[in-house]
Amino acid sequence: MAFAIKNLDHVVVCVADLERALTFYTQVLGCREERRVESIGLVQLRAGASMIDLMQTAMGPEEAEAIGGGHNMDHFAVRIEPFDPPAIRSHLESHGVDVGEVVERIGAEGKGPSLYIQDPDGNTVELKGPAVG
């Protein structure tokens, strides 16, 4: 094999309201804006060693529903540390984010705790803790 995948490089998330999405990803998840490409409505955010790219879409609710709710992916996972469920829950709820249950799931590092949340556009984000055992 000529190469090996090491980690998630980036994911592009289509959003209906770029400023609302920026607030969520920077203030709630702690990403940092790294670059804007105004010509295509793209903002690149640093998420640890990876990037989350937000792309403005002009799609309205009717068009989104016609293509399955407007989601261009099932979910993406970001590895977080520390994974302190009470602190995470408190932080997210203080921003009005509904928090799923902590469940053991398999990820890139192995089986470990994670929980699901949704961004303002309904995209599912998995917050993944370290592998255990």
DSSP file with accessible surface (Angstrom, degrees, kcal/mol):
  #  RESIDUE AA STRUCTURE BP1 BP2  ACC     N-H-->O    O-->H-N    N-H-->O    O-->H-N    TCO  KAPPA ALPHA  PHI   PSI    X-CA   Y-CA   Z-CA
    1    1 A M              0   0  195      0, 0.0     3,-0.0     0, 0.0     0, 0.0   0.000 360.0 360.0 360.0 137.0    0.0    0.0    0.0
    2    2 A A        +     0   0  103      1,-0.1     2,-0.3     0, 0.0     0, 0.0   0.634 360.0  10.8 -80.7 -15.3    1.3    3.4   -0.9
    3    3 A F        -     0   0  134      2,-0.0     2,-0.4     0, 0.0    -1,-0.1  -0.977  59.0-143.2-156.3 165.5   -0.2    5.2    2.0
    4    4 A A        -     0   0   83     -2,-0.3     2,-0.4    -3,-0.0     0, 0.0  -0.999  26.6-120.6-135.3 135.1   -2.0    4.8    5.3
    5    5 A I        -     0   0  149     -2,-0.4     3,-0.1     1,-0.2    -2,-0.0  -0.616  28.4-178.5 -74.4 130.5   -4.8    7.0    6.7
    6    6 A K        -     0   0  195     -2,-0.4     2,-0.3     1,-0.3    -1,-0.2   0.809  54.8 -32.8-100.1 -42.5   -3.7    8.5   10.0
    7    7 A N  S    S-     0   0   93     42,-0.0     2,-0.4     0, 0.0    -1,-0.3  -0.965  80.1 -58.0-164.8 177.6   -6.7   10.6   11.2
    8    8 A L        -     0   0   76     -2,-0.3     3,-0.1     1,-0.2    43,-0.0  -0.584  43.5-173.4 -70.8 122.3   -9.6   12.7   10.1
    9    9 A D        -     0   0  104     -2,-0.4    42,-2.4     1,-0.3     2,-0.3   0.939  58.1 -35.5 -82.5 -58.1   -8.2   15.5    8.1
   10   10 A H  E     -a   51   0A  86     40,-0.2    -1,-0.3    42,-0.0     2,-0.3  -0.986  45.0-150.2-159.2 164.3  -11.3   17.6    7.5
   11   11 A V  E     -a   52   0A  25     40,-1.2    42,-3.2    -2,-0.3     2,-0.5  -0.984  16.6-138.4-137.4 143.9  -15.1   17.4    7.0
   12   12 A V  E     -a   53   0A  52     -2,-0.3     2,-0.5    40,-0.2    42,-0.2  -0.939  18.2-166.7-106.5 124.7  -17.2   19.9    5.1
   13   13 A V  E     -a   54   0A   0     40,-3.2    42,-2.7    -2,-0.5     2,-0.4  -0.951  14.6-139.4-114.4 123.1  -20.5   20.7    6.7
   14   14 A C  E     -a   55   0A  42     -2,-0.5     2,-0.3    40,-0.2    42,-0.2  -0.700  27.4-172.9 -80.0 130.7  -23.2   22.5    4.7
   15   15 A V  E     -a   56   0A   1     40,-2.6    42,-2.4    -2,-0.4     3,-0.2  -0.946  29.7-148.6-129.0 148.0  -25.0   25.1    6.9
   16   16 A A  S    S+     0   0   50     -2,-0.3     2,-0.5     1,-0.3    -1,-0.1   0.803  95.7  32.3 -82.1 -32.2  -28.0   27.3    6.3
   17   17 A D     >  -     0   0   73      1,-0.1     4,-2.5    39,-0.0    -1,-0.3  -0.904  67.4-167.4-131.4 102.4  -26.8   30.2    8.5
   18   18 A L  H  > S+     0   0   20     -2,-0.5     4,-2.7     1,-0.2     5,-0.2   0.892  87.7  49.1 -61.1 -43.2  -23.0   30.6    8.5
   19   19 A E  H  > S+     0   0  108      2,-0.2     4,-2.3     1,-0.2    -1,-0.2   0.911 111.6  49.3 -65.4 -40.6  -22.8   33.0   11.5
   20   20 A R  H  > S+     0   0  104      2,-0.2     4,-2.0     1,-0.2    -2,-0.2   0.932 113.1  47.5 -62.9 -42.2  -25.1   30.8   13.6
   21   21 A A  H  X S+     0   0    0     -4,-2.5     4,-2.9     1,-0.2     5,-0.3   0.913 109.6  53.2 -65.8 -42.1  -22.9   27.8   12.7
   22   22 A L  H  X S+     0   0    7     -4,-2.7     4,-2.5     1,-0.2     5,-0.4   0.915 107.3  51.8 -59.0 -42.7  -19.7   29.8   13.5
   23   23 A T  H  X>S+     0   0   65     -4,-2.3     4,-2.4     2,-0.2     5,-0.8   0.940 112.6  46.0 -59.2 -45.5  -21.0   30.7   16.9
   24   24 A F  I  X>S+     0   0   12     -4,-2.0     5,-1.7     1,-0.2     4,-1.5   0.961 116.3  42.5 -62.6 -52.3  -21.8   27.0   17.6
   25   25 A Y  I  <5S+     0   0    0     -4,-2.9     6,-2.7     3,-0.2    -1,-0.2   0.821 124.5  35.2 -71.0 -29.2  -18.5   25.6   16.4
   26   26 A T  I  X5S+     0   0   43     -4,-2.5     4,-0.5    -5,-0.3    -3,-0.2   0.921 127.9  31.0 -88.8 -47.9  -16.3   28.3   18.0
   27   27 A Q  I  <5S+     0   0  119     -4,-2.4    -3,-0.2    -5,-0.4    -2,-0.2   0.846 130.3  32.2 -82.8 -35.1  -18.1   29.1   21.3
   28   28 A V  I  <<S+     0   0   11     -4,-1.5    -3,-0.2    -5,-0.8    -4,-0.1   0.904 133.1  26.7 -88.3 -46.4  -19.7   25.7   22.1
   29   29 A L  T  4<S-     0   0   46     -5,-1.7    -3,-0.2     2,-0.0    -2,-0.1   0.606 100.4-124.3 -95.8 -12.0  -17.1   23.3   20.7
   30   30 A G     <  +     0   0   61     -4,-0.5    -4,-0.2    -6,-0.3    -3,-0.1   0.680  51.7 155.3  81.6  17.6  -14.0   25.6   21.0
   31   31 A C        -     0   0   16     -6,-2.7     2,-0.4    -9,-0.1    -1,-0.2  -0.338  35.5-133.9 -71.2 162.5  -12.9   25.5   17.3
   32   32 A R  E     -B   46   0A 144     14,-1.7    14,-3.6    -2,-0.0     2,-0.2  -0.972  16.5-116.7-123.5 130.7  -10.8   28.4   16.0
   33   33 A E  E     +B   45   0A  81     -2,-0.4    12,-0.2    12,-0.2     3,-0.1  -0.472  37.5 169.3 -65.5 130.6  -11.4   30.1   12.7
   34   34 A E  E     -     0   0A  84     10,-3.3     2,-0.3     1,-0.4    11,-0.2   0.724  56.2  -3.2-112.9 -34.8   -8.4   29.7   10.5
   35   35 A R  E     -B   44   0A 135      9,-1.6     9,-3.4     2,-0.0     2,-0.4  -0.985  50.4-149.3-162.4 146.7   -9.3   30.9    7.0
   36   36 A R  E     -B   43   0A  88     -2,-0.3     2,-0.5     7,-0.2     7,-0.2  -0.969   2.4-166.5-120.0 140.7  -12.2   32.2    5.0
   37   37 A V  E >>> -B   42   0A  30      5,-3.0     5,-2.0    -2,-0.4     3,-1.5  -0.834  12.2-179.0-121.6  84.6  -12.8   31.7    1.3
   38   38 A E  G >45S+     0   0  138     -2,-0.5     3,-1.0     1,-0.3    -1,-0.1   0.833  72.6  68.4 -55.1 -36.7  -15.5   34.4    0.7
   39   39 A S  G 345S+     0   0  110      1,-0.3    -1,-0.3    -3,-0.1    -2,-0.0   0.760 115.1  26.1 -60.9 -24.8  -15.8   33.5   -3.0
   40   40 A I  G <45S-     0   0   96     -3,-1.5    -1,-0.3     2,-0.1    -2,-0.2   0.280 110.9-110.8-120.3   8.5  -17.4   30.2   -2.2
   41   41 A G  T <<5 +     0   0   21     -3,-1.0    15,-2.5    -4,-0.6     2,-0.4   0.894  67.4 146.8  68.0  40.2  -18.9   30.9    1.2
   42   42 A L  E   < -BC  37  55A  15     -5,-2.0    -5,-3.0    13,-0.2     2,-0.4  -0.909  30.7-173.5-117.0 135.8  -16.4   28.7    3.1
   43   43 A V  E     -BC  36  54A   2     11,-2.4    11,-3.0    -2,-0.4     2,-0.5  -0.998  14.6-149.9-124.7 127.3  -14.9   29.1    6.6
   44   44 A Q  E     -BC  35  53A  35     -9,-3.4   -10,-3.3    -2,-0.4    -9,-1.6  -0.862  13.1-165.3 -99.5 128.7  -12.2   26.7    7.8
   45   45 A L  E     -BC  33  52A   0      7,-2.5     7,-2.2    -2,-0.5     2,-0.5  -0.912  19.6-126.2-114.5 138.7  -12.1   26.0   11.5
   46   46 A R  E     +BC  32  51A  66    -14,-3.6   -14,-1.7    -2,-0.4     2,-0.4  -0.698  25.6 179.6 -81.8 127.6   -9.2   24.3   13.4
   47   47 A A  E >   - C   0  50A  23      3,-3.1     3,-2.1    -2,-0.5     2,-0.2  -0.783  61.8 -71.4-127.9  81.9  -10.4   21.4   15.4
   48   48 A G  T 3  S-     0   0   64     -2,-0.4    -1,-0.2     1,-0.3    32,-0.0  -0.474 114.4 -15.0  64.8-126.1   -7.3   20.0   17.1
   49   49 A A  T 3  S+     0   0   75     -2,-0.2    -1,-0.3    -3,-0.1     2,-0.2   0.522 134.1  65.0 -84.9  -4.1   -5.2   18.4   14.3
   50   50 A S  E <  S- C   0  47A  22     -3,-2.1    -3,-3.1   -40,-0.0     2,-0.4  -0.539  75.0-126.1-112.9 177.4   -8.2   18.4   12.0
   51   51 A M  E     -aC  10  46A  19    -42,-2.4   -40,-1.2    -5,-0.2     2,-0.5  -0.958   5.4-158.4-126.5 144.3  -10.3   20.9   10.2
   52   52 A I  E     -aC  11  45A   4     -7,-2.2    -7,-2.5    -2,-0.4     2,-0.5  -0.995  17.1-158.7-117.3 118.0  -14.1   21.5   10.1
   53   53 A D  E     -aC  12  44A   9    -42,-3.2   -40,-3.2    -2,-0.5     2,-0.5  -0.882   0.9-155.8 -99.8 127.8  -15.1   23.5    7.0
   54   54 A L  E     -aC  13  43A   0    -11,-3.0   -11,-2.4    -2,-0.5     2,-0.5  -0.899   9.4-168.2-103.1 127.3  -18.4   25.3    7.1
   55   55 A M  E     -aC  14  42A  58    -42,-2.7   -40,-2.6    -2,-0.5   -13,-0.2  -0.973  19.5-129.2-121.5 122.5  -20.0   26.0    3.7
   56   56 A Q  E     -a   15   0A  76    -15,-2.5     2,-0.4    -2,-0.5   -40,-0.2  -0.454  25.4-163.9 -64.9 132.7  -23.0   28.3    3.3
   57   57 A T        -     0   0   38    -42,-2.4   -39,-0.1    -2,-0.2   -16,-0.0  -0.946  21.7-149.6-120.0 145.3  -25.8   26.8    1.3
   58   58 A A        +     0   0  106     -2,-0.4     2,-0.2     2,-0.0   -42,-0.1   0.317  55.6 131.9 -90.8   8.2  -28.7   28.7   -0.2
   59   59 A M        -     0   0   66    -44,-0.1    -2,-0.1     4,-0.1     0, 0.0  -0.394  45.2-150.5 -67.8 128.9  -30.9   25.7    0.3
   60   60 A G     >  -     0   0   20     -2,-0.2     4,-2.4     1,-0.1     5,-0.2  -0.409  33.7 -92.5 -89.3 174.4  -34.3   26.4    1.8
   61   61 A P  H  > S+     0   0  100      0, 0.0     4,-2.3     0, 0.0     5,-0.2   0.858 123.7  53.1 -58.0 -37.0  -36.4   24.0    4.0
   62   62 A E  H  > S+     0   0  143      2,-0.2     4,-1.8     1,-0.2     7,-0.1   0.936 111.9  44.1 -66.9 -44.1  -38.4   22.7    1.0
   63   63 A E  H  > S+     0   0  105      2,-0.2     4,-1.0     1,-0.2     7,-0.2   0.902 113.1  52.5 -66.5 -39.4  -35.3   21.8   -1.0
   64   64 A A  H ><>S+     0   0   20     -4,-2.4     5,-1.3     1,-0.2     6,-1.2   0.923 108.6  49.6 -62.2 -43.8  -33.6   20.3    2.0
   65   65 A E  H ><5S+     0   0  141     -4,-2.3     3,-1.7     4,-0.3    -1,-0.2   0.894 104.2  60.1 -63.1 -36.9  -36.6   18.1    2.7
   66   66 A A  H 3<5S+     0   0   86     -4,-1.8    -1,-0.2     1,-0.3    -2,-0.2   0.780 107.5  45.3 -64.8 -24.8  -36.6   16.9   -0.9
   67   67 A I  T <<5S-     0   0  111     -4,-1.0    -1,-0.3    -3,-0.7    -2,-0.2  -0.019 136.5 -76.2-110.0  30.0  -33.1   15.5   -0.5
   68   68 A G  T X 5S-     0   0   62     -3,-1.7     3,-0.5     1,-0.2    -3,-0.2   0.855  93.5 -43.0  89.0  34.0  -33.7   13.8    2.8
   69   69 A G  T 3 <S-     0   0   26     -5,-1.3    -4,-0.3     1,-0.2    -1,-0.2   0.426  91.2 -86.0  94.1  -3.9  -33.6   16.6    5.3
   70   70 A G  T 3  S+     0   0   21     -6,-1.2     2,-0.4     1,-0.3    -1,-0.2   0.545  82.6 141.8  84.6   4.4  -30.6   18.4    3.8
   71   71 A H    <   -     0   0   84     -3,-0.5    -1,-0.3    -7,-0.2     3,-0.0  -0.681  35.9-166.5 -85.3 130.3  -28.0   16.5    5.6
   72   72 A N  S    S+     0   0   77     -2,-0.4     2,-0.3   -58,-0.2    -1,-0.1   0.239  73.8  18.7 -98.9  13.5  -24.9   15.8    3.6
   73   73 A M        -     0   0   45      1,-0.1    51,-0.2     3,-0.0     3,-0.1  -0.966  70.0-121.7-165.9 166.3  -23.6   13.2    6.1
   74   74 A D  S    S-     0   0  130      1,-0.4    50,-0.6    -2,-0.3     2,-0.3   0.948  80.9 -52.1 -79.2 -57.8  -24.7   11.0    8.9
   75   75 A H  E     -d  124   0B  58     48,-0.1    -1,-0.4     2,-0.0     2,-0.3  -0.965  44.0-136.4-166.0 169.0  -22.3   12.4   11.5
   76   76 A F  E     -d  125   0B  11     48,-1.3    50,-3.1    -2,-0.3     2,-0.4  -0.964  18.1-138.0-134.1 153.9  -18.7   13.1   12.2
   77   77 A A  E     -d  126   0B  38     -2,-0.3     2,-0.4    48,-0.2    50,-0.2  -0.920  10.4-166.6-114.8 139.1  -16.7   12.4   15.3
   78   78 A V  E     -d  127   0B  29     48,-2.6    50,-2.9    -2,-0.4     2,-0.4  -0.984  23.3-128.7-121.3 132.6  -14.1   14.6   17.0
   79   79 A R  E     -d  128   0B  89     -2,-0.4     2,-0.3    48,-0.2    50,-0.2  -0.684  32.9-170.8 -78.9 126.0  -11.8   13.2   19.6
   80   80 A I        -     0   0   42     48,-3.4     3,-0.1    -2,-0.4    47,-0.0  -0.871   9.9-128.4-121.2 156.4  -12.0   15.3   22.8
   81   81 A E  S    S+     0   0  148     -2,-0.3     2,-0.1     1,-0.2    48,-0.0  -0.959  82.3  30.2-154.7 134.2  -10.0   15.4   26.0
   82   82 A P  S    S-     0   0  104      0, 0.0     2,-0.9     0, 0.0    -1,-0.2   0.638  72.8-155.7 -77.4 161.2  -10.6   15.4   28.8
   83   83 A F        +     0   0   33     -2,-0.1    46,-0.1    -3,-0.1    -2,-0.0  -0.807  29.3 157.7-104.4  88.0  -13.8   13.4   28.6
   84   84 A D     >  -     0   0   78     -2,-0.9     4,-2.8     1,-0.2     3,-0.3  -0.881  26.2-161.5-114.2  93.8  -15.6   14.5   31.7
   85   85 A P  H  > S+     0   0   46      0, 0.0     4,-3.0     0, 0.0     5,-0.3   0.859  86.6  48.3 -51.2 -46.9  -19.3   13.8   31.1
   86   86 A P  H  > S+     0   0   93      0, 0.0     4,-2.5     0, 0.0     5,-0.2   0.932 115.8  44.6 -61.7 -41.4  -20.7   16.1   33.9
   87   87 A A  H  > S+     0   0   53     -3,-0.3     4,-2.4     2,-0.2     5,-0.2   0.913 115.1  48.4 -66.8 -41.5  -18.5   19.0   32.8
   88   88 A I  H  X S+     0   0   21     -4,-2.8     4,-2.8     2,-0.2     5,-0.3   0.947 112.9  47.8 -62.2 -48.9  -19.3   18.4   29.1
   89   89 A R  H  X S+     0   0   64     -4,-3.0     4,-2.8    -5,-0.3     5,-0.3   0.930 112.1  49.5 -58.9 -45.6  -23.1   18.1   29.8
   90   90 A S  H  X S+     0   0   80     -4,-2.5     4,-1.9    -5,-0.3    -1,-0.2   0.933 113.0  46.7 -60.5 -46.8  -23.0   21.3   31.9
   91   91 A H  H  X S+     0   0   75     -4,-2.4     4,-0.6     2,-0.2    -2,-0.2   0.946 115.6  44.3 -61.0 -50.2  -21.1   23.3   29.2
   92   92 A L  H ><>S+     0   0    3     -4,-2.8     5,-2.3     1,-0.2     3,-1.3   0.926 112.9  50.3 -64.8 -44.3  -23.3   22.1   26.3
   93   93 A E  H ><5S+     0   0  105     -4,-2.8     3,-2.0     1,-0.3    -1,-0.2   0.856 102.2  62.1 -64.6 -30.8  -26.6   22.6   28.2
   94   94 A S  H 3<5S+     0   0   89     -4,-1.9    -1,-0.3     1,-0.3    -2,-0.2   0.737 105.7  48.2 -66.4 -18.1  -25.5   26.1   29.1
   95   95 A H  T <<5S-     0   0   80     -3,-1.3    -1,-0.3    -4,-0.6    -2,-0.2   0.200 124.3-105.5-102.1  10.4  -25.5   26.8   25.4
   96   96 A G  T < 5S+     0   0   69     -3,-2.0     2,-0.5     1,-0.2    -3,-0.2   0.703  71.4 146.7  76.1  20.3  -28.9   25.3   24.9
   97   97 A V      < -     0   0   14     -5,-2.3     2,-0.3    -6,-0.1    -1,-0.2  -0.783  48.3-130.1 -95.0 128.2  -27.6   22.1   23.3
   98   98 A D        -     0   0  148     -2,-0.5     2,-0.5    20,-0.2    20,-0.4  -0.624  26.0-148.4 -73.0 133.6  -29.4   18.8   23.9
   99   99 A V        -     0   0   20     -2,-0.3    18,-0.2    18,-0.1     3,-0.1  -0.906   2.4-143.4-113.1 129.4  -26.9   16.2   25.0
  100  100 A G        -     0   0   28     16,-2.1     2,-0.1    -2,-0.5    -1,-0.0  -0.157  37.3 -78.6 -76.4 178.1  -27.3   12.5   24.3
  101  101 A E        -     0   0  141      1,-0.1     2,-0.4    14,-0.1    15,-0.3  -0.474  45.2-106.8 -77.3 149.4  -26.3    9.7   26.7
  102  102 A V        +     0   0   56     -2,-0.1     2,-0.3    13,-0.1    13,-0.2  -0.665  49.3 174.1 -76.1 125.6  -22.7    8.6   27.1
  103  103 A V  E     -E  114   0B  62     11,-2.7    11,-1.5    -2,-0.4     2,-0.5  -0.969  37.0-110.7-134.7 146.7  -22.3    5.3   25.3
  104  104 A E  E     +E  113   0B  95     -2,-0.3     2,-0.3     9,-0.2     7,-0.1  -0.693  48.2 169.2 -77.5 123.9  -19.3    3.1   24.6
  105  105 A R  E     -E  112   0B  58      7,-3.1     7,-2.4    -2,-0.5     2,-0.4  -0.961  37.1-107.7-135.1 157.1  -18.6    3.1   20.9
  106  106 A I  E     +E  111   0B 129     -2,-0.3     5,-0.2     5,-0.2     2,-0.2  -0.664  46.8 160.4 -84.1 134.0  -15.8    2.0   18.6
  107  107 A G  E >   -E  110   0B  28      3,-1.6     3,-1.2    -2,-0.4    -1,-0.0  -0.703  57.5 -69.1-136.6-167.2  -13.7    4.8   17.0
  108  108 A A  T 3  S+     0   0  117      1,-0.3     3,-0.1    -2,-0.2    -2,-0.0   0.812 133.1  41.1 -60.9 -31.3  -10.3    5.2   15.4
  109  109 A E  T 3  S-     0   0  115      1,-0.4    -1,-0.3     3,-0.0     2,-0.3   0.496 123.4 -96.0 -94.8  -5.7   -8.5    4.6   18.7
  110  110 A G  E <   -E  107   0B  26     -3,-1.2    -3,-1.6    21,-0.1    -1,-0.4  -0.795  70.0 -15.6 122.4-165.6  -10.7    1.7   19.8
  111  111 A K  E    S+E  106   0B 116     -2,-0.3    21,-3.0    -5,-0.2    -5,-0.2  -0.579  76.1 130.3 -81.4 132.4  -13.8    1.4   22.1
  112  112 A G  E     -E  105   0B   0     -7,-2.4    -7,-3.1    -2,-0.3    19,-0.2  -0.968  55.7 -60.2-166.6 177.9  -14.4    4.3   24.4
  113  113 A P  E     +E  104   0B  18      0, 0.0    16,-3.3     0, 0.0     2,-0.3  -0.350  53.2 157.9 -73.6 147.6  -17.1    6.7   25.6
  114  114 A S  E     -EF 103 128B   0    -11,-1.5   -11,-2.7    14,-0.2     2,-0.3  -0.976  20.6-159.1-157.3 165.1  -18.9    9.1   23.3
  115  115 A L  E     - F   0 127B   1     12,-1.6    12,-3.0    -2,-0.3     2,-0.4  -0.979  16.6-127.4-146.9 155.7  -22.0   11.2   23.1
  116  116 A Y  E     + F   0 126B  73    -15,-0.3   -16,-2.1    -2,-0.3     2,-0.3  -0.855  27.0 166.6-106.6 142.3  -24.0   12.7   20.3
  117  117 A I  E     - F   0 125B   4      8,-2.3     8,-2.9    -2,-0.4     2,-0.4  -0.863  27.0-125.8-136.2 172.6  -25.1   16.3   19.9
  118  118 A Q  E     - F   0 124B 111    -20,-0.4     6,-0.2    -2,-0.3   -20,-0.2  -0.976  13.9-134.7-124.3 141.8  -26.5   18.3   17.0
  119  119 A D    >   -     0   0    7      4,-2.5     3,-2.3    -2,-0.4   -98,-0.1  -0.251  45.8 -86.5 -79.4 175.7  -25.3   21.6   15.5
  120  120 A P  T 3  S+     0   0   49      0, 0.0    -1,-0.1     0, 0.0   -99,-0.1   0.715 129.4  53.4 -61.1 -18.8  -27.8   24.3   14.7
  121  121 A D  T 3  S-     0   0   35      2,-0.1     3,-0.1  -104,-0.0  -107,-0.0   0.325 121.8-103.3 -96.3   6.9  -28.4   22.8   11.2
  122  122 A G  S <  S+     0   0   17     -3,-2.3     2,-0.3     1,-0.3   -51,-0.1   0.556  70.9 147.5  85.6   7.3  -29.2   19.3   12.6
  123  123 A N        -     0   0    4   -109,-0.1    -4,-2.5     1,-0.1     2,-0.4  -0.619  48.8-123.7 -75.3 134.4  -25.9   17.8   11.7
  124  124 A T  E     -dF  75 118B  32    -50,-0.6   -48,-1.3    -2,-0.3     2,-0.5  -0.673  25.7-168.1 -85.1 129.5  -24.9   15.1   14.2
  125  125 A V  E     -dF  76 117B   0     -8,-2.9    -8,-2.3    -2,-0.4     2,-0.6  -0.976   9.0-150.9-117.8 124.9  -21.6   15.6   16.0
  126  126 A E  E     -dF  77 116B  11    -50,-3.1   -48,-2.6    -2,-0.5     2,-0.7  -0.871   4.2-152.8 -96.4 124.4  -20.1   12.7   18.0
  127  127 A L  E     -dF  78 115B   7    -12,-3.0   -12,-1.6    -2,-0.6     2,-0.4  -0.889  21.8-160.2 -96.2 114.3  -17.8   13.9   20.9
  128  128 A K  E     -dF  79 114B  15    -50,-2.9   -48,-3.4    -2,-0.7   -14,-0.2  -0.835   8.2-159.9-109.1 128.5  -15.4   10.9   21.4
  129  129 A G        -     0   0    1    -16,-3.3   -48,-0.1    -2,-0.4     3,-0.1  -0.276  40.4 -65.4 -89.5-175.9  -13.4   10.2   24.4
  130  130 A P        -     0   0   49      0, 0.0    -1,-0.2     0, 0.0     2,-0.1  -0.280  56.2 -95.9 -72.2 155.9  -10.3    8.0   24.7
  131  131 A A        -     0   0   42    -19,-0.2     2,-0.4    -3,-0.1   -19,-0.3  -0.410  41.3-146.3 -65.8 144.2  -10.2    4.3   24.1
  132  132 A V              0   0   92    -21,-3.0   -21,-0.2     1,-0.1    -1,-0.0  -0.931 360.0 360.0-117.0 143.4  -10.5    2.3   27.3
  133  133 A G              0   0  125     -2,-0.4    -1,-0.1   -23,-0.1    -2,-0.0   0.508 360.0 360.0  85.8 360.0   -9.0   -1.1   28.1
